[in-house]
Amino acid sequence: MRTSRIQRAALLMILMPTLALAAVPHQDNGAEPRDGVIDYTLEVQWRAGGMDDTDNLFGVIVQALADEDGNLYLLDSQLSEVAVLSPEGERIATLSREGDGPGESRRPNDMIFLPENRIGLMQVFPGKIVQIDRQGNPAGTFPVSSADPTAGSGFSVLVRGKCAGGNIVLVGIDQAFAQGMLDQTYFMRGYAADGTVVAEYAAKKAQQNFANMTLDEVGVDWVWTRWDVADDGTVVVAPNRNEYTVQVFETDGTLKRTFGRAYEPLPRNEDDSFRARSMLEAQGRNYPVMPQITITDTEPDISAVRVFADGSVWVQTSRGTREQDDGVLMAYDVFDAQGVFTHQARIISEGDGQQDLLYLVDDKRVVLVRNFLNTLMSSMGAETGDDEAEPMEVISCSLVR
């Protein structure tokens, strides 16, 4: 009898991790949406930039946010400034500038609305978040820990950030030097307003050997654009490049649910491979010696995730900008708040789905940035295959179902 109880206890200990994992609800979906395909039309509100607009000369627009009054804030990474345009498309302010002084940054990669009407400009290297108010006045630096890269010990780079429901979420890499090696921790963390870490939603370890540096596409892949924060602070993320699975976390880091659908990876064509290699080579030029470059033969299953106020999740896949009918700019897989694949949203608009970028500001408004990809690649020193990239054009649109 005693042996039997010991065996049962041992078996229970073995099963506990599996039982805990099984307790997290998972919504599996087939390849086809429940309600089929629904078309959404972009109705143009106004245009700014491009070849003929001398009042709005944009460098590289990397973020678009709207405030409660409908004003649009456009972060220009190349010019290190924020253009503010009214609901009618008139430029009403230009905030911040390039520099190291109060309220200034150098090539910020992302922008977030922070509490108390502050704007955070996220500088990649050295990683910091410069704060300004809505009028552009300096408002200090967000107190996230990031060591001085010149000190020789370690430092952080910050790449993406979002803030909603009181949850400030940052994505980046902690890096530390030791005996010719670079130890890296890729992170996705939640922060309180005082800079305290309150949750970790995803992490992975990596290491670089300075004597034999490599840039492997899968190895350096992270959740950079595959996540969002809902209005209540819930975090939605697709953690794996080659797996169509989405995780939903409570603000405190508790895994709430997962969902996904059947999906076949998309094989790359020659142009896809050229762009992928060019981007890694541009990154490799920042190293003392060009690392060995390795790319994969498929596109990432998921390239972007957006959560709307009703809890629905819009997922852009590798086929979202390919294999579409004429007149379709791109398509999204749409899941409801429980993770059910309800429909595929086709965006009917002018443009080129692989060159242009669409910011889903909310469920009623989008911002289309024309000529995004080639302009971004050119700014990074990556080869584009084109003689000259056209200037970016920003088009504010209503999203009409």
N, C-alpha and C positions, 0 to 999 in steps of 0.2 A: 504493500500500500504506500509506504513512504517513498519507494523508488518511483512509483507511478506519479505521485505529486511532484517530485523533483523534475521528472521528464516533462510534465505538463507546464511547470513553471519555466523550464528552459525553452520549451517550444513557444510559449507566450512572449518571452524576451526576444526571440528571433523574429516573431511576427509583428512586434510592436511598431517598427518603422514602416512596414508595409501597411499595417492597419491605419497608421496616422496619415500616410500618403493617400490611402483610399478614402479617408474621411473628407478630403478636399473635393468638392463637386467638380466634375469635368463634363462639359457639353461637347460631344463629338458631332460633327456634321459631315454630310457627304459633299461631293464636288459641286452639286447644283444647289442654288438658293431656294428656299421654300416658296418665295413669291416671284421668282423669275427676275427679269431685268427691268429696271425702271430708269427712264431717261430724265436727266436734270439739265436745264438750259442755263447758260450764263448770259445774263442781261447786263450789258456794260453800263456802269454809272459814270465813270470818267477814266481818262488815261493821263499818264504823266511819264516823262522821260522819252526814250527812243531817239530816233534820228532828228526829229524836227522840233523838239521841245527844249529851247535854250534856257528856260527858267528852271528846269529840273534835269540836271546832269548827274546820273547815278553811276557809281562805280560797280559794287557788287552788293546787291540787296540780299541779306541772309536771314532776315526775320521781319514779319509784319504782324503787328498787334493793334487792336482797336480799343479805345477807352469807352467809358460809359456814355460819352456824348457822340460817338461815331467817328471821332478823329482817328486817323490812321498813322501809326508810328512805324517808320521804315528804317531798319538798321542797315547802314551802309558800311560794310566791313572795310572796304578799300579806302574810303574817305574818313573812316573813324568818326562818324557822326550819325545823328538820328534826324531824318526828315519827318516833319509832322504836317500832314495834309488834312484839311477839313473834310466833312462829309461830301462837299461839292468838288473836292479835288484841288483846292487852292492851298499852296504851301503857306502855312501860318507860322512856322517856326523851324529853326535848325538847332538842335541841341548837341552839346558836347563838341569835341574836336580831338585831333590827334595830339598826343603829348603825355607827359608823366606828371602833370600837375593835378590839383584837385578837380574832380569831375572830368578828367581827360583819360583816354585809353589809346592803345595801339592795336589796330586791326581786331576789334572785338568780334567774336564769332557768334554770339547769341545775345539776346536781350530778354529780360523778364520784368513783369510788373510785380513789385514787391509791396509789402504792407506800407501804410502811411503815404500812399501816392508817390512812392519812390520808383525809379527805373534802375534796374541793374544791367550794366554793360559788362559782359563776360569776356575777359581777356584770357586767351589760351595760355600764353607763356610770357612771363611767369603767371601762373594761374591766380587770378583775382577778379573780384566783381566790384567795379567802380559804380558808385551810386550817385544819381542826380535826382532832383525833383522834376515835376512835370514842366517847370519853367526853365530847366536846364541848370539850375544852381547846384553846386557840389553838395553832396549829402554823405560824404565819408565812403568807407569801403566796407562791404559786407564782411563780417568777421569769420570767414571760413579759413581754416588753417592751411597754409601753403608756405613751405620753407623757401628760403632764398636760394635759387639755383646756382649762384656764384659761390656759395659757402662750401660746396664740394661734398655735402652729405646726401641730401635728397630734396625733392621738390614735387609739386603737383602741377598738372596741366588741367584746365577746366575747358570743357568743350560744349556742353549743353546744359540748359537749366529751364525749369518751369516752376510756377508758383500758383497754387489754387487751393481753396479751402484751408488756408493757413499752413499748407505743406509746401515747403521750399525743397525742390528736388534737383540735385546736381549730378552730372555725369562727367567723369574725367579719369585721370590715371595718377596714382601716387607712384613716385619713382625714387629709388634709393641706389647709390653706388656702393659696391663692395668688391674689392679684389678683381678688377677688370670686368665685372659683371654689372648689369643694370637690372635690378629686380623691380618688376612692375605689378601693381595691383589696379586692375580696371574696376571702377566702382560706380554704383548708382545708389545714392544715399538721400535720405530725407533729413532736413535741418530745421531747427527752430529759428526764430528771428534773431537769437543771440549767437548763432553759429554752431550751437551744440548739435551733434549728430543724434537723431532720434530713431533712425531706422536704416536698414540696409536691404535693398530690394534685389540687387544682383551684384556679383563680384566674380572676378577670375584672376588667376595669377599667370604671369609670364616672365620670361627672362631673356635678356640679350647679352651675348658674349661679344665684347668689343673687338676681340681678335678674329671673329668670324660672324659679322653681323648679317642678319637676314631680315627681309620684310616679306612675311608670308601672309597672303590676303586673309586666309581663315584665321591665322594666329592673331592678327591685329584687329580682326572684326570685333565690334562691340555693339551695344544697343543704341548707338548714337542717335538715330532718327526713328527708332522702332518703339516709341513709348509716348505716353501722355499722362497728364494728371487731370482727373475729373474735378468738377466743381466742389465736391465734398472732400477733396484731398486724396481720394483713392487713386492708386497708381496702376496703370495698364501697360504691360510691356511684353514684347515678343523677344525672348532672350537669345534664341538660337538662330543663326543665319540660315541653316539648311533644314529647318523644321517649322511647319506651320502650326505653332502653338502659341497662345497668348495667355499670359498670367495676369491675374487681378489681385492686388495687395491692398489690405487695409493700410491706413496711414502709419500704424505702428510696425509695419513690416510683416504682418500675418498674412499668409497666402489664403485668399478668400475663395477663389475659383479659378479654373482654367477652361479654355475652349480652343477649338481649332477646326480644321476641315481637311478633307482629302485634297492633296495637291501634289502635282508632279513638278519637280524642279525644271526650270527652263534652261536648256543648253545655250551657251553663249555663241553668238556669231562673231565674225571677225572684228566688226566695229566695237562690240561689247568688250572683247578681250583687249583691243587697242586702248580703249578708255581706261579700263581697270589697270593695265600696266602703266600707262602714262601717269595716272594719279599716284601710284606707289613710287614711281621713279621721281616725281616731283617731291614727294615726302622724303625719299632717300637722299636727295641733294642737301638736306639739312644735316646729314651725318658727315664725319671727316672723310670716310670712304664710302662709295656707293655700295649699299648692301646687296646681297643676292636677292633677286625679286622672284617671288612665286605667286602665280595667280591660279584660281580654280577654273573649271570649265563650265560652271553654272552660275546664273545670277542668284542673288539672295532671294529666298522665297518671299519675304516680306521686306519692304523698303520704308514704310511709314505707317504710323498709327495715330488716329485722332479720336478723342472722346468728346461727344456733345452733351448738352445739358440734360437731355432725356436718358442718358446712360448708354446710348447706342455707340458702337465702336466702328469706325471706318478704317479699313485696312487696305493699303496699296500694296499690290503684289508685283512680282516681276513681269507678269503679263498685263498689268494695269495700263502700261504705256506702250504695249505692243499688241499685235494681233487684234487690233480694234478696227471697226468699220470706218469708212470715210466719214468725216465730220465729228468723230468721237475723239476728244482730246485725251481722255484717260478714263479708267474705270476703277471703282472701289468695291471691295467686299464689305457688306454692311451687316453687323451683328446687333441684336438687341441687348438689353442690359443683362440678360441671362446667358448670353453667348450663342443664341440661335442665329444661324446664317439665314437672315430674312430675305435679302435681295442683293443684287449687284447694281450699283449706281453708275450709270454711264453719263459722263460729263460732255454735253454737246457744245462745242465751241471751236472757234478758230485756234490755230496754234499747232505746235509740235510737242507731243507728249514726252518725248525723250530729251528735248532741249529746254522746254519751259517748265517752270515750277509753279504749283498751285498751293497757296496757303489757304486752308480751310479755317477762316477766322471764327466763324460760328455756323450754325445750321441755316443761316439766311444770307451770309456774305462770304465771298471768297476774294482772294487777290491773286491774279495771274501775273507772274513775272516772266516776260518774254526774253528769249536768248540767255537764259540763266546758265546752263551747263557750260557752254563754250567760254562765256565770260568768266565764270568761276575758275575753270581750268587754266585759262590764260593768266589770271591773276596769281595763280599758284606756280606758274612756270611750267605747266604740263602741256604737252603737245595735244592739239585739238584736231588736227587734220584739215582745218580751214585756214585760209590766208589771214583773215582778220575777224575777230568777233564783233558783232554789232552791239551797240550800247543797249543796256537793259531798258525795257519799257514796263511800267507798272500799270495794270488795268484792274480797277476796283469793279466788282460785279455782284449782282444779286444772284443767289442760287435758287432757281425756280423749278419746282417739281411739276 
